[in-house]
Amino acid sequence: MAASNSHSNSARAKRATIEDVASAAGVSVATVSRAMRSLPNVAISTRQRVVDCATALGYTADPAASRFAAGQTKTITVVVPNLSGWYFSNVVAGAEAVCTEAGYDVLVVGVGSRSDLTRILCEQYHLERRTDGLLAVEVVVSPDEAASIAERGVALTSVGGQNAGHPSVRIDNQLVGRLAADHLIDLGHRRVGMIGAQKDNPMSFDVPGLRHDGLVQGLAAHGVIFDDELLAGGNFDVDGGQEAMAALLDHRDPPTAVFSMSDEMAFGAIMELDKRGLRAGRDVSLVGVDNHEFSRVVSLTTIHQSVADHGATAARLLLDSMRADGDTTPLAPASDAASVVAGVDLIVRDSTGVAGTVATH
């Protein structure tokens, strides 16, 4: 029996995966999933390229993946603190593509508070009867909670940070800040503002804090001291970004450049610049984070992260950590080797330019 299982696992490992098709076609796994299922919002040329790549690789959804041991719910639960945000929807799309390929349903649950999360993870909720695996997106699961669900046979993987040694996918958020600092310093900027202060939320990883530290450290490496008065909270949405940019421009000594911790806040910042007759890249340089689809429309310089692919990678780690042999022993925490630190890249567009004089009226 052991030899047979080993042979089966080896055969499965050689199958082309949805990630292989995405890499060959130069698109995200979410796009592959939509294209292969003939769903809308995929260009005809893209759909054909995906189909051609899938054919060339001999890709089909893995039938063996849906024949796991009896007793499983065939459901993966994704917990997110925000059901409507661009970042979270793209992570979920990537995770769903991989889970669908493996024959699993995906249940997305919004947890707006620590009490919401505690209710779901407590033993009385019987999570093990509802799901086989938990994908936590930018949500901190305590060591005790992680141990509890593992003892009940529920696998855990995270996106955005690491939970109690379980598999995770994240980026180097300090590097994000340093990339922004280096780019703006190279353009001659010495007075740099920042949008996106950390919210008081113990449920979330301190991503804003890490990006803040990266920018401050990056500026300091060039002999520039960050002015704490040029830090404005933006609530990680468009309206908050506009309000934050207004506050920075109204400062007695406004910045010549601004680092926005997300593209959505940067879009709001651009709206405020337009309102005042100013232009990003000429009057105030602006750097975002994410490479949102609309960042090209407004020519926003941004730090790219492959958000949908993060969700896909996390889902693959989750599925790989789940038992297929039907035993009832508790799941063991994964090794640190199961943690993936994904790459980021600076994409330079017209919203950044050589330092000049800022006019606020």
C-alpha positions in Angstrom: 0.0 0.0 0.0 2.8 2.4 0.9 4.5 1.7 -2.4 1.3 2.3 -4.3 0.7 5.7 -2.5 4.3 6.7 -3.3 3.8 5.9 -7.0 0.6 7.8 -7.0 2.1 10.9 -5.4 5.0 10.8 -7.8 2.6 10.6 -10.8 0.6 13.5 -9.4 3.8 15.6 -9.0 4.5 15.3 -12.7 1.1 16.7 -13.8 0.9 20.2 -15.2 -0.7 22.5 -12.6 -2.8 25.6 -13.0 0.3 27.6 -11.9 2.3 26.0 -14.8 -0.3 27.2 -17.3 -0.4 30.7 -15.7 3.4 31.0 -16.0 3.4 29.8 -19.6 0.6 32.2 -20.6 2.0 35.1 -18.6 -1.2 35.6 -16.6 -2.5 35.0 -13.1 -3.9 31.7 -11.9 -7.3 33.5 -11.5 -7.3 34.4 -15.1 -6.4 30.8 -16.1 -9.3 29.6 -14.0 -11.8 32.1 -15.6 -10.5 31.3 -19.1 -10.7 27.5 -18.7 -14.3 27.8 -17.4 -15.3 30.3 -20.1 -16.2 32.9 -17.5 -16.6 36.6 -18.5 -14.0 39.4 -18.2 -11.3 37.5 -20.1 -10.2 38.9 -23.5 -10.7 36.6 -26.4 -6.9 36.7 -27.2 -6.0 35.9 -23.6 -8.5 33.1 -23.4 -7.1 31.5 -26.6 -3.5 31.9 -25.3 -4.4 30.2 -22.0 -6.2 27.3 -23.8 -3.2 26.9 -26.2 -0.8 26.8 -23.3 -3.0 24.3 -21.3 -3.2 22.1 -24.4 0.6 22.2 -25.0 1.2 21.3 -21.3 -1.4 18.6 -21.3 -3.2 20.4 -18.4 -6.5 19.2 -17.0 -7.9 19.7 -13.5 -6.4 16.9 -11.4 -9.0 14.2 -11.0 -7.0 12.5 -8.3 -7.1 15.6 -6.1 -10.9 15.2 -5.7 -10.6 11.6 -4.5 -9.2 12.2 -1.1 -10.2 10.0 1.9 -13.8 9.9 2.9 -14.8 12.1 5.9 -13.5 15.3 4.5 -15.8 18.2 3.9 -14.3 19.1 0.5 -14.4 22.8 1.6 -11.6 25.3 2.2 -12.5 28.3 4.3 -10.8 31.7 3.6 -11.0 34.3 6.3 -10.5 38.0 5.4 -10.9 41.2 7.4 -12.4 43.0 4.4 -14.7 41.4 1.8 -14.7 44.3 -0.6 -11.1 45.4 -0.9 -9.2 44.9 -4.1 -6.3 43.2 -2.4 -8.4 40.7 -0.6 -10.6 39.9 -3.6 -7.6 39.1 -5.7 -6.0 36.9 -3.1 -9.3 35.0 -2.8 -9.5 34.7 -6.6 -6.1 33.1 -6.8 -6.8 30.7 -3.9 -10.2 29.7 -5.4 -8.6 28.8 -8.7 -6.3 26.3 -7.1 -8.9 24.9 -4.8 -11.4 24.5 -7.6 -8.8 22.6 -9.6 -8.4 20.3 -6.7 -12.1 19.7 -6.3 -12.7 21.8 -3.3 -15.4 24.4 -2.6 -14.3 27.7 -1.2 -16.2 29.5 1.6 -15.1 33.1 2.2 -15.8 34.5 5.6 -15.4 38.1 6.7 -14.0 38.7 10.2 -14.4 42.3 11.2 -13.1 41.9 14.7 -11.1 39.7 17.0 -14.4 38.4 18.5 -15.6 37.3 15.1 -12.4 35.3 14.5 -12.5 33.8 18.0 -16.0 32.6 17.5 -15.1 30.8 14.3 -12.0 29.2 15.8 -13.3 28.1 19.2 -14.1 24.5 19.7 -17.8 25.1 20.2 -18.1 26.3 16.5 -16.9 22.8 15.4 -14.8 24.2 12.5 -13.6 20.6 11.7 -17.1 19.7 10.7 -17.3 22.6 8.2 -13.9 22.7 6.6 -10.7 20.8 5.9 -8.4 23.8 5.7 -8.3 27.4 6.8 -6.6 30.1 4.7 -6.1 33.3 6.8 -5.5 36.4 4.7 -3.9 39.2 6.7 -5.4 37.8 9.9 -3.4 36.8 13.0 -4.3 33.5 14.5 -2.9 33.1 18.0 -0.6 30.1 18.8 -3.3 28.6 21.1 -5.9 28.9 18.3 -3.6 27.4 15.7 -2.8 24.5 18.0 -6.5 23.9 18.7 -7.6 23.7 15.1 -4.6 21.6 14.2 -5.6 19.1 16.9 -9.0 19.0 15.3 -7.5 18.1 12.0 -7.9 21.5 10.2 -4.9 22.7 8.2 -3.8 26.3 8.4 -2.0 28.6 5.9 -1.6 32.4 5.9 -1.2 35.2 3.5 0.5 38.4 4.6 2.4 37.0 7.6 3.2 33.8 9.5 0.9 32.2 12.0 2.5 29.9 14.6 4.9 28.2 12.3 2.3 27.1 9.7 2.9 27.6 6.0 2.6 31.2 4.8 3.0 33.5 1.8 4.2 37.1 2.3 6.4 39.8 0.8 9.2 41.7 2.4 7.3 44.8 3.4 10.3 46.6 4.7 11.9 46.2 1.2 8.7 47.8 -0.3 9.4 50.9 1.7 13.1 50.9 0.9 12.4 50.6 -2.8 10.1 53.7 -2.6 12.8 55.6 -0.7 15.6 54.7 -3.1 13.5 55.7 -6.1 12.5 59.1 -4.7 16.0 59.9 -3.4 17.4 59.1 -6.9 15.0 61.7 -8.3 16.3 64.4 -5.9 13.5 64.3 -3.3 14.4 65.0 0.3 11.1 65.9 1.8 8.9 62.8 1.5 5.4 62.2 2.9 3.7 58.9 3.7 0.1 57.8 3.5 -1.1 54.7 5.4 -0.4 54.7 9.1 -1.0 51.6 11.1 -4.6 51.1 12.3 -5.0 49.9 15.9 -6.0 46.4 14.9 -4.5 43.5 16.8 -6.2 41.1 14.4 -4.0 42.1 11.5 -0.3 41.8 10.7 1.6 45.0 11.0 2.1 45.5 7.3 1.9 49.3 7.4 4.4 49.4 10.3 6.9 47.4 8.2 6.4 49.6 5.1 6.8 52.7 7.3 10.1 51.3 8.8 11.4 50.4 5.4 10.8 54.0 4.0 12.3 55.6 7.1 15.3 53.3 7.0 15.7 53.8 3.2 15.7 57.6 3.6 18.1 57.4 6.5 20.5 55.4 4.4 20.8 58.5 2.2 21.2 60.9 5.1 17.5 62.0 5.0 15.5 62.1 8.3 11.8 61.4 7.9 9.5 64.1 9.4 6.9 62.3 11.5 4.5 65.2 10.8 4.3 64.0 7.1 2.7 60.7 8.1 -1.0 60.6 7.3 -3.5 57.8 7.8 -5.4 56.8 4.7 -7.6 53.9 5.8 -6.3 51.9 2.8 -9.1 53.2 0.5 -9.6 55.9 -2.1 -11.4 58.4 0.2 -8.9 58.0 2.9 -6.1 58.6 0.4 -7.6 61.8 -0.8 -8.0 63.1 2.7 -4.5 62.2 3.6 -3.0 63.9 0.5 -5.0 67.0 1.4 -3.5 67.0 4.9 0.0 66.7 3.5 -0.5 69.5 1.0 -1.9 71.8 3.7 1.2 71.3 5.9 3.2 74.4 6.4 6.1 72.7 4.7 4.5 70.1 2.3 6.4 67.2 0.8 7.7 67.1 -2.8 7.0 63.4 -2.9 4.6 60.9 -1.2 4.8 57.2 -0.6 1.3 55.7 -0.5 1.2 52.2 1.1 -1.5 51.1 -1.4 -2.5 52.0 -5.0 -6.1 52.6 -3.9 -5.0 55.3 -1.5 -2.8 56.7 -4.2 -5.8 57.0 -6.5 -7.4 59.2 -3.9 -4.2 61.2 -3.6 -4.3 61.8 -7.4 -7.9 63.0 -7.1 -6.8 65.6 -4.5 -3.9 66.7 -6.7 -6.3 67.1 -9.6 -8.7 69.1 -7.4 -5.9 71.6 -6.7 -4.7 71.8 -10.3 -1.6 69.8 -9.5 -0.2 66.8 -11.4 1.5 63.7 -10.0 5.0 63.5 -11.3 5.3 67.2 -12.0 4.2 69.0 -8.8 4.3 66.1 -6.4 5.8 62.7 -7.0 3.7 59.7 -5.9 4.6 56.0 -5.4 1.9 53.4 -4.7 2.0 49.7 -3.8 0.3 46.7 -5.5 0.2 47.4 -9.3 -3.6 47.6 -9.3 -5.1 47.2 -12.8 -6.0 50.9 -12.9 -2.5 52.0 -12.0 -1.6 51.9 -15.7 -4.6 54.1 -16.5 -3.4 56.9 -14.2 0.3 56.1 -15.0 1.1 55.5 -11.3 4.6 54.5 -10.3 4.0 51.5 -8.0 5.7 48.5 -6.4 4.3 45.4 -7.9 3.2 42.3 -6.0 1.5 39.4 -7.7 -1.5 39.3 -5.3 -3.6 36.6 -7.0 -0.5 34.4 -7.3 0.0 34.8 -3.5 -3.5 33.4 -3.0 -2.8 30.5 -5.3 0.6 29.7 -3.7 -1.0 29.8 -0.2 -3.8 27.5 -1.4 -1.3 25.0 -2.9 0.7 25.0 0.4 -2.6 24.4 2.3 -3.6 21.5 0.1 -0.1 20.0 0.3 -0.2 20.1 4.1 -3.6 18.3 4.3 -3.7 14.6 4.9 -4.9 12.3 2.1 -4.6 9.1 4.0 -7.6 9.5 6.3 -5.8 9.1 9.6 -7.0 11.0 12.6 -3.7 12.1 14.2 -3.3 15.9 14.8 -1.7 17.9 12.0 1.9 18.9 12.8 2.9 22.5 12.2 4.8 23.0 9.0 8.5 23.9 8.9 9.8 27.3 8.2 10.7 26.0 4.8 7.0 26.0 3.8 7.0 29.8 4.1 7.3 31.7 0.8 8.6 35.3 0.6 7.4 36.5 -2.8 9.2 39.0 -4.8 8.3 42.7 -5.5 9.3 45.0 -8.3 9.3 48.8 -8.8 7.3 49.8 -11.8 8.2 53.3 -12.9 5.5 55.4 -14.6 4.7 59.1 -15.0 3.6 59.8 -11.4 7.2 60.3 -10.3 9.6 62.9 -11.6 12.6 65.0 -10.6 12.1 67.1 -7.5 10.7 70.6 -8.1 8.7 73.2 -6.3 5.3 72.2 -4.9 2.4 74.7 -5.4 -0.5 74.0 -3.1 -3.0 76.5 -4.6 
